Amino acid sequence: MGGITSTPAPTLRRFNNVVYQYASVTSTNEVARELAETGAGEGTTVVAEEQTTGRGRLGRAWLSPKGEGLYHSIILRPDTSPSGVPVLTLMAAVALAEFVREQYQLMVDIKWPNDVLIRQWKFAGILAEAEVKRDHLDYVILGIGINLNQTSFSPDIAAQATSIKLETGQPSDPDGTRQKLYVKLDTWYDRFLKQGAAEIIRRWCELSSYAEGKSVKVITGDRTITGVTCGLTPAGSLIVETPTGERETILTGEVQSLRKKE
C-alpha cells in the first residue's frame, strides 16, 4: 500500500514536490518507471521502507531490509542527449558525497562510476536507467540506495559494506536524510542543466581517489584491464593507462582497487 504526498519545498527547484511513499515495493526504480510512462513529471519521487528485489548496476541485487536504509528513485526529464546519462550518475555521486561529508563529517570516496564508500567500504549505490524513444531521451530514473541503520550484513557482502550508523554510532532518519540530500541534488542537477558535464566531472575527480593515479583492475565484458587511472573523458568514461602505455577508455565495467607493491 502506498500513498502520494505533496510537500511544499520552496528552497528546491525540482525535487521533493511529489513523493510516493510505500511500505514495500519490488524496486523503487520499477515503480518510478511505471509512473514515468504515464507522464509523471520531473522530480517525482518513489520512496520505500523496503525493496524485495532491489538492484544495482550489472543486474546485481541491492539488499534493502525494512527500515534500515534509504531506498528511493527520482524521475528526471533533462533536455539532453542520451550520451549525457552517465554524467547523471556522477552528478548524484558528487551530491551524495558532499552531503555525507558535511552532514556526518565522514571522509567519503567515490569509486567509478556509482559506488560511494567510507574507508573503502560501500555504503551507497546509484543506478541511472534511461528510456530513449526515437533517439530522444524521454526520461531517466535515478535510483539511490543508502545504508543508514544497518548494524550487520549478509556474509557475502559483510567484508565490503558499511552503514552510516556503523560509522557514526548514531541512527539516521531516512526521510530527514532524503530531504537534506535533495538540497545537494537540486544544486548539482541545476548545474548539469545549465553548464553541462564539465563542472560535475571536475568535482567528481576532486572527491574520488579513483580519478587519477589509482592502480586498478577493470572487468569489462570478457576483458580484464589492469593499469593506473588517468581521469575521466568529457562524457564521464574512465581512462586507464595500461603497463604498455596504452590508454583505454572504459565505458562500463567493474573497477577494483589494486594495492601497490611495497
C-alpha positions in Angstrom: 0.0 0.0 0.0 1.4 3.4 -0.9 0.4 7.0 -0.8 1.2 10.2 -2.5 2.2 13.3 -0.6 2.6 16.9 -1.9 5.4 18.6 0.0 5.9 22.3 -0.5 9.7 22.9 -0.7 10.4 26.5 -1.7 14.2 26.0 -1.5 14.2 23.2 -4.0 13.6 23.8 -7.8 12.7 20.3 -8.8 12.8 17.7 -6.1 10.6 16.7 -3.2 7.4 18.2 -4.6 5.6 14.9 -5.4 6.6 11.9 -3.3 5.1 8.4 -3.5 5.8 6.6 -0.2 5.4 2.8 0.2 6.0 0.3 3.0 7.3 -2.3 0.5 7.9 -2.5 -3.3 9.8 -4.8 -5.6 12.1 -1.9 -6.7 11.6 1.8 -6.5 13.1 2.2 -9.9 10.4 -0.1 -11.4 7.6 1.9 -9.7 9.1 5.1 -10.8 9.4 3.8 -14.4 5.7 2.9 -14.4 4.9 6.5 -13.2 7.2 8.0 -15.8 5.4 6.0 -18.6 2.1 7.6 -17.5 3.6 11.1 -17.7 4.7 11.8 -14.2 6.7 15.0 -14.1 10.3 15.7 -13.4 11.2 15.4 -9.7 8.5 12.8 -8.9 10.0 10.5 -6.3 9.3 7.0 -5.1 10.4 6.1 -1.6 10.0 2.7 0.1 10.8 1.3 3.5 11.8 -2.0 1.9 12.6 -3.3 -1.6 12.1 -7.1 -2.1 14.1 -7.2 -5.4 16.2 -4.0 -5.3 19.0 -4.0 -7.7 22.2 -2.2 -8.6 24.4 -2.0 -11.7 25.1 -5.0 -13.8 22.0 -6.7 -12.5 23.3 -7.2 -9.0 20.9 -7.3 -6.1 20.8 -4.4 -3.6 19.8 -5.7 -0.2 17.1 -3.4 1.2 15.9 -4.6 4.6 12.9 -2.8 6.0 13.5 0.4 7.9 17.3 0.2 7.7 18.1 2.2 4.6 17.0 5.0 2.3 15.7 3.5 -0.9 14.3 6.0 -3.4 14.1 6.8 -7.1 13.6 10.1 -8.9 12.2 10.8 -12.3 14.3 13.2 -14.4 13.5 14.6 -17.7 16.6 16.5 -18.8 16.8 18.2 -22.1 20.0 16.4 -23.1 21.1 13.7 -25.4 21.2 10.0 -24.3 25.0 10.3 -24.1 24.6 12.6 -21.1 23.1 9.9 -18.9 26.4 8.6 -17.4 27.1 12.1 -16.1 23.9 12.0 -14.1 25.3 9.0 -12.2 28.5 11.1 -11.5 26.3 14.1 -10.5 24.3 12.0 -8.0 27.6 10.6 -6.5 29.0 14.1 -6.1 25.9 15.4 -4.4 25.8 12.4 -2.1 29.5 12.5 -1.2 29.3 16.2 -0.4 26.1 15.7 1.7 27.6 12.9 3.8 30.9 14.7 4.3 29.1 17.8 5.6 26.3 16.2 7.5 28.3 13.4 9.2 31.9 14.6 9.0 32.9 11.4 7.3 35.5 11.1 4.6 33.7 9.7 1.6 35.2 8.3 -1.5 33.7 7.6 -4.9 34.6 4.5 -7.0 33.8 4.9 -10.7 31.1 5.1 -11.7 28.5 4.7 -8.9 29.8 3.3 -5.6 30.1 5.7 -2.7 32.5 4.5 0.0 33.7 5.2 3.5 37.1 3.7 4.3 36.8 1.7 1.1 33.6 0.1 2.3 30.4 0.7 0.3 27.5 2.3 1.9 25.6 3.7 -1.1 25.0 2.9 -4.7 23.4 4.8 -7.7 21.5 3.3 -10.6 20.5 5.6 -13.5 18.2 3.9 -16.1 17.3 5.8 -19.3 14.4 5.5 -21.6 15.2 6.5 -25.2 12.5 6.9 -27.8 13.3 7.6 -31.4 16.8 8.7 -30.4 15.4 11.2 -27.9 16.0 10.9 -24.2 12.4 10.6 -22.7 13.3 10.3 -19.1 15.9 8.9 -16.6 15.1 7.0 -13.4 17.8 7.9 -10.9 17.8 5.3 -8.1 19.8 5.9 -4.9 20.2 3.3 -2.1 21.9 4.3 1.1 22.8 2.0 4.1 21.7 4.1 7.0 20.9 2.0 10.1 22.3 -1.5 9.3 24.5 -3.0 12.0 25.2 -6.2 10.2 25.3 -7.6 6.7 25.0 -11.0 5.0 28.3 -13.0 4.9 28.7 -12.4 1.1 29.0 -8.6 1.4 30.0 -8.1 5.1 33.6 -7.6 4.2 32.8 -4.8 1.7 29.8 -3.0 3.3 29.2 -0.4 6.0 26.4 2.0 7.0 26.1 5.5 8.4 25.2 4.0 11.8 28.2 1.8 11.9 30.5 4.7 11.1 28.9 7.3 13.4 27.3 5.2 16.1 24.1 7.1 15.6 20.8 6.2 13.9 19.5 8.3 10.9 16.0 9.2 10.0 15.5 8.1 6.3 13.0 10.9 5.4 15.0 13.6 7.0 18.2 12.3 5.3 16.4 12.3 2.0 15.2 15.9 2.2 18.6 17.2 3.2 20.2 15.2 0.4 17.8 16.7 -2.1 19.2 20.2 -1.4 22.6 19.0 -2.8 21.0 17.0 -5.6 19.0 20.1 -6.7 22.1 22.2 -6.8 24.1 19.8 -8.8 21.3 18.9 -11.2 20.8 22.6 -11.9 24.5 23.0 -12.7 24.2 20.0 -15.1 21.3 21.5 -16.9 22.9 25.0 -17.2 26.6 24.2 -17.5 26.8 20.7 -18.8 29.2 18.0 -17.6 32.5 19.8 -17.1 31.9 21.1 -13.6 30.5 17.8 -12.4 33.5 15.9 -13.8 35.9 18.3 -12.2 34.2 18.0 -8.8 33.9 14.2 -9.1 37.7 14.0 -9.7 38.3 16.1 -6.6 36.2 13.8 -4.4 37.4 10.5 -5.8 40.7 8.8 -5.1 39.9 6.6 -8.1 40.1 9.6 -10.5 43.9 9.6 -11.1 46.9 7.6 -10.1 44.9 4.6 -8.7 46.2 1.1 -9.6 43.1 -0.8 -10.7 41.7 -3.9 -12.3 38.7 -3.3 -14.6 36.4 -6.1 -15.7 34.5 -5.0 -18.7 32.7 -7.6 -20.8 35.0 -10.5 -21.4 38.1 -8.4 -20.9 40.2 -7.6 -17.8 42.3 -4.5 -17.9 44.9 -3.5 -15.3 46.6 -0.2 -15.1 46.5 3.3 -13.5 43.6 5.7 -13.7 44.2 8.9 -15.7 40.9 10.9 -15.1 37.6 10.9 -17.0 36.7 11.8 -20.5 34.3 14.8 -21.1 31.5 12.2 -21.2 32.4 10.7 -17.9 34.1 7.5 -19.0 37.1 6.3 -17.0 40.6 6.4 -18.6 43.1 3.7 -17.6 46.7 3.6 -18.7 48.0 0.0 -19.1 51.5 -1.2 -18.3 52.3 -0.9 -22.0 51.4 2.8 -22.0 48.2 2.4 -24.0 45.2 4.3 -22.7 41.9 2.5 -22.5 38.6 4.3 -22.3 36.2 2.4 -20.0 32.5 2.9 -20.9 31.2 0.3 -18.4 32.7 -2.3 -16.1 33.6 -3.2 -12.6 36.6 -1.4 -11.1 38.7 -2.9 -8.3 41.5 -1.2 -6.5 44.8 -2.9 -6.5 47.2 -2.5 -3.6 50.6 -1.1 -4.7 53.5 -3.4 -4.1 55.6 -2.5 -1.1 
